[in-house]
Amino acid sequence: MVAALIGPLMTNPPPSPAPPRRPALLARANDSARLLLALTALFWAGNVPAARLAVGEVSPMVIVVGRWALAGALAYFFVRRATRSEWTALVPHWPKLAALGLTLAVSNVLLFTAAAHTTGVNLAILQGVTPALVIIGANVAFKAPIGLVTIVGLAVALAGVGLVATGGAPERILDIRFNVGDLYQLAASVLYAVYALLLRNRPPGSAWAIFSLVSLASFVASLPMLAWEIAAGDAVAPSWRGLLVLAYIAIFTSLLGQLFFMRSVELVGPSRAAVFHNLTPVLGALLSVLLLGESLALHHMAALALVLGGIYLCERWGKR
């Protein structure tokens, strides 16, 4: 099913025999940016409980290297029949692919590093600036218009993110003090915004082939950090629970999440796709309730309403 949904994601694909007709439902899903972005936000939100479950079960850099190794291997499995021809066609574009892989890997490393040096409130708020950074970057790099409705919708969505981040007490924002961990997270948000913008001009080819090469680049870029973790004596080999967490991150967060996001950027551009990123911290809180037994508060529901309302404003009346 996954291959049927993602396999046809092609931009100027090489000549090949006509593929078998896909079911109408899968065809509509493949062309629905809203559905793909909602699933992406859900998969990425799963990182919140996954990260909690990984504590003491596997170290951060082992996760970063392992996720890209497994995700890349899975992508190669689905694209292996066309690998030689597509990879040959993609070789001239290796600087773009390397840039995508490097920004993605370093963003992951900075995120894990930030978590060890700052509070969850700061992390959530700073992660929430990514959509704004993408919209501003798209305006600067591609002259994408930013209308008043988009600004209002983004502000409403960010208010929802802030409500979750402050535990339903917005006045706590005034008490925030920035530290080195906050700077790491801000850098991670900036790099992920750069990654989203780079996707707009990704090389022609199937998403599977491109992702397999981006995964390879991310894997290679992560190896020095793993070596540093091992040398420092901080590396922790995954336990059985750590392996389950690693499998989730590789399959859903890294593979499907990135493929769905690539397709969404192809359909609607980086600015509109980035707005859905505001769903991630809200869904992360809800998943923590369901999977970790944490309490569900009224502010979680209010935040979800704000985020969905902001996204609706941007999608319904924002400039394309």
C-alpha positions in Angstrom: 0.0 0.0 0.0 2.8 2.4 0.9 4.6 1.7 -2.4 1.3 2.2 -4.3 0.8 5.6 -2.6 4.4 7.0 -2.8 5.9 5.1 -5.7 4.4 7.4 -8.4 5.8 10.6 -6.8 7.8 11.5 -9.8 9.2 14.8 -11.3 10.3 14.3 -14.9 10.8 10.5 -14.4 12.8 8.5 -16.9 10.8 6.8 -19.6 9.3 3.5 -18.4 6.3 1.3 -19.2 3.0 2.7 -18.0 2.4 1.6 -14.4 -0.7 -0.3 -13.4 -3.8 1.8 -12.7 -4.0 2.7 -9.0 -7.2 2.6 -7.0 -9.0 6.0 -7.1 -8.7 6.4 -3.3 -4.9 6.1 -3.3 -4.7 8.4 -6.3 -6.7 11.1 -4.4 -4.6 10.5 -1.3 -1.4 11.0 -3.3 -2.6 14.4 -4.6 -4.1 15.6 -1.2 -1.5 17.9 0.4 -3.7 18.4 3.4 -4.0 14.6 4.1 -0.3 14.1 3.6 0.7 17.0 5.8 -1.7 15.9 8.5 -0.1 12.5 8.5 3.4 14.0 8.5 2.5 16.1 11.6 1.1 13.0 13.3 4.3 11.0 12.5 6.6 13.8 13.7 4.5 14.3 16.8 5.2 10.7 17.7 8.8 11.7 18.4 7.6 13.2 21.7 6.6 9.9 23.3 9.3 8.1 21.4 12.0 10.3 22.8 10.6 9.8 26.3 10.6 6.0 25.9 14.1 6.1 24.5 15.7 7.6 27.6 18.2 5.1 29.0 17.4 2.7 26.2 19.5 4.2 23.4 21.7 7.2 23.1 20.9 10.2 20.9 23.6 9.8 18.2 22.9 6.1 17.9 19.3 7.1 17.1 20.4 9.7 14.6 22.7 7.3 12.7 20.4 4.3 13.0 17.3 6.1 11.8 19.0 7.2 8.5 20.6 3.9 8.0 17.3 2.0 8.3 15.2 4.6 6.5 17.7 4.7 3.6 17.8 0.9 3.4 14.0 0.8 3.2 13.9 3.5 0.6 16.4 1.5 -1.5 14.3 -1.6 -1.1 11.4 0.1 -2.8 13.4 1.9 -5.5 16.0 -0.8 -6.2 14.6 -1.7 -9.6 15.1 1.8 -10.9 18.1 2.6 -8.8 20.8 2.4 -11.4 19.0 4.6 -14.0 17.7 7.1 -11.5 20.9 7.4 -9.5 22.9 7.9 -12.7 20.5 10.7 -13.6 20.8 12.2 -10.1 24.7 12.2 -9.9 25.0 15.7 -11.5 22.8 17.0 -8.7 24.8 15.6 -5.8 25.5 19.1 -4.3 21.8 19.7 -3.8 21.3 16.2 -2.4 24.3 16.6 -0.1 22.9 20.0 1.1 19.5 18.4 1.9 21.1 15.5 3.8 23.5 17.7 5.7 20.9 20.2 6.8 18.6 17.4 7.9 21.3 15.5 9.8 22.7 18.6 11.6 19.1 19.7 12.5 18.6 16.3 14.2 21.8 16.5 16.1 21.1 20.0 17.3 17.6 19.0 18.4 18.9 16.1 20.6 21.7 18.3 22.0 19.3 21.1 22.8 17.0 18.7 24.8 19.9 18.1 27.2 20.4 21.8 28.0 17.0 23.5 28.1 13.5 23.1 29.2 10.6 21.5 27.4 8.8 24.9 27.4 11.6 26.6 25.6 12.0 23.7 23.1 8.3 23.7 22.2 8.2 27.4 21.6 11.3 27.5 19.6 10.2 24.6 17.4 7.0 26.5 16.7 9.0 29.3 14.9 9.8 27.0 12.0 6.7 27.8 9.9 7.3 31.5 10.3 10.9 31.0 9.3 9.9 29.1 6.2 7.3 31.7 5.1 9.8 34.5 5.6 12.5 32.5 3.8 10.1 31.7 0.9 9.4 35.4 0.6 13.1 36.3 0.5 14.3 33.5 -1.7 11.3 33.0 -4.0 9.3 36.2 -3.7 6.4 34.2 -2.4 3.7 36.7 -1.2 2.8 37.0 2.5 -0.8 38.3 2.8 -2.4 39.7 5.9 -4.6 36.7 6.3 -1.5 34.4 6.3 0.1 36.5 8.9 -3.1 36.4 11.1 -3.5 32.7 10.5 0.1 32.0 11.4 -0.2 34.1 14.6 -3.3 32.2 15.7 -1.5 28.9 15.1 1.5 30.0 17.0 -0.7 31.1 19.9 -1.9 27.5 20.0 1.7 26.3 20.1 2.5 28.7 22.8 -0.5 27.6 24.9 0.8 24.0 24.8 4.4 25.1 25.5 3.4 27.1 28.6 1.1 24.5 30.0 -2.0 26.7 29.6 -0.4 29.6 31.4 0.7 32.1 28.6 2.1 34.5 31.3 5.0 32.0 31.7 6.4 33.3 28.4 7.6 36.4 30.3 9.7 34.2 32.6 11.6 32.4 29.8 15.4 32.8 30.0 17.4 31.8 27.0 20.5 29.5 27.4 22.8 27.5 25.2 20.2 24.8 24.7 17.8 27.4 23.4 20.4 28.5 20.9 20.9 24.9 19.7 17.1 24.5 19.2 16.8 27.9 17.4 19.7 26.7 15.1 17.8 23.4 14.5 14.7 25.3 13.6 16.6 27.5 11.2 18.2 24.5 9.5 15.0 22.7 9.1 13.4 25.8 7.6 16.4 25.8 5.1 15.7 22.1 4.4 12.1 22.9 3.6 13.1 25.7 1.3 15.7 23.5 -0.5 13.0 21.0 -1.2 11.3 23.4 -3.5 14.2 23.0 -6.0 15.0 19.4 -5.4 16.4 17.5 -8.4 14.0 15.8 -10.8 13.4 12.1 -10.0 11.2 9.9 -7.8 10.8 10.8 -4.2 12.0 7.3 -3.3 15.3 7.6 -5.2 15.9 11.1 -3.9 15.1 10.2 -0.3 17.5 7.2 -0.5 20.3 9.5 -1.5 19.4 12.2 1.1 19.3 9.4 3.7 22.8 8.3 2.7 24.0 11.9 3.0 22.4 12.3 6.4 23.9 9.0 7.5 27.4 10.0 6.5 27.0 13.5 8.0 26.0 11.9 11.3 28.9 9.5 11.7 31.4 12.1 13.1 28.9 12.9 15.9 28.4 9.2 16.7 32.2 8.8 16.8 32.4 11.8 19.3 29.7 10.2 21.4 31.5 6.9 21.5 34.8 8.6 22.3 33.1 10.4 25.2 31.8 7.2 26.6 28.2 8.3 26.2 27.0 5.9 23.6 24.3 3.4 24.6 23.5 0.4 22.4 19.7 0.0 21.9 17.8 -2.4 24.1 14.7 -4.1 22.7 12.6 -1.1 23.6 15.3 1.1 22.1 15.1 -0.9 18.9 11.3 -0.4 18.8 11.7 3.4 19.2 14.4 3.4 16.5 12.2 1.5 14.2 9.3 4.0 14.7 11.6 7.0 14.1 13.1 5.4 11.0 9.9 4.2 9.4 7.4 6.9 10.3 9.3 10.0 11.3 12.2 9.7 8.8 10.9 7.7 5.8 7.1 8.3 5.5 7.2 11.7 7.2 9.9 13.0 4.8 8.4 11.4 1.7 4.9 12.8 2.5 6.5 16.2 3.2 8.4 16.2 -0.1 5.2 15.4 -2.0 3.4 18.2 -0.1 6.0 20.8 -0.9 5.8 19.7 -4.5 2.0 20.2 -4.4 1.6 23.4 -2.5 5.1 24.9 -1.9 7.2 25.2 1.3 5.2 28.1 2.8 1.8 26.5 2.9 3.3 23.1 3.8 5.2 24.7 6.8 2.0 26.0 8.4 0.9 22.4 9.2 4.1 22.1 11.2 2.2 23.9 14.0 0.2 20.7 14.5 3.2 18.8 15.6 3.7 20.1 19.2 -0.1 19.9 19.8 -0.4 16.4 18.6 2.7 15.5 20.5 1.0 16.5 23.7 -2.1 14.5 22.8 0.0 11.4 22.0 1.7 11.8 25.4 -1.7 11.6 27.0 -2.6 8.4 25.0 0.7 6.6 25.1 2.4 7.8 28.3 -0.7 8.2 30.5 -0.2 11.9 31.0 -3.2 14.0 32.0 -5.3 15.8 29.3 -6.0 19.4 30.2 -8.4 21.9 28.7 -5.6 24.0 27.3 -4.6 21.0 25.0 -8.0 21.1 23.4 -8.0 24.9 23.2 -4.5 24.8 21.6 -5.6 22.3 19.0 -8.6 24.5 18.1 -6.2 27.5 17.7 -3.8 25.6 15.5 -6.5 24.1 13.3 -8.2 27.6 13.1 -4.9 29.2 12.0 -4.2 26.5 9.4 -7.8 26.9 8.1 -7.3 30.7 7.7 -4.1 30.2 5.8 -5.5 27.5 3.6 -8.9 29.1 3.0 -8.1 32.7 2.5 -4.3 33.0 2.5 -2.4 34.0 -0.6 -1.2 31.0 -2.7 
